[in-house]
Amino acid sequence: MRVVVARVEDFPPGARRIVKAGARSIGVFRVEDRFFALRNRCPHQGGPLCEGRLSAWAVADAPGQVQMTGPPRLVACPWHGWEYDLETGQSFLGPGETRVKAYDVSVARGGTLDGDVRRAEVPEGARAAGREPGPYVAETFPVYVDEEDYVVVDV
């Protein structure tokens, strides 16, 4: 099933849309010029994941020296704050918290898959601060821009 989300020109960088695909609710995000889609259900306790805040990676070389790196690539569930990578669906947590599993995501453009599957890279400073992949993985979906410049989610 393919779900047309919006025309690219009507979906500005930093925007998100929640769409329905049958019984599924899916959040589609535009971060700079890339599109990501996650199921709008937190694997932790079923909260509306895609309604949560977006943030960049917070890294620190030393206590009190926190800086945000890169574009906003993490979404936090508004119920309990679990954070998930938009590209892979992988959850991330702080020191001493429990862990989970991750899925690969492909982004297709112009109706064809890029061919390369990307894994979320944990910034080095994040590992130093004790952030590790967590136990939950949000379901992800391929997103592409078709020949007519529509953003499409492939469910």
Sequence and secondary structure as in RCSB ss.txt:
>XXXX:A:sequence
MRVVVARVEDFPPGARRIVKAGARSIGVFRVEDRFFALRNRCPHQGGPLCEGRLSAWAVADAPGQVQMTGPPRLV
ACPWHGWEYDLETGQSFLGPGETRVKAYDVSVARGGTLDGDVRRAEVPEGARAAGREPGPYVAETFPVYVDEEDY
VVVDV
>XXXX:A:secstr
 EEEEEEGGGS TT EEEEEETTEEEEEEEETTEEEEEESS TTT   GGGS EEEEEEESSTT EEEEEEEEEE
E TTT  EEETTT EEEE TT        B  EETTEE S  B     HHHHHTT EEEEEE  EE EEE TTSE
EEEE 
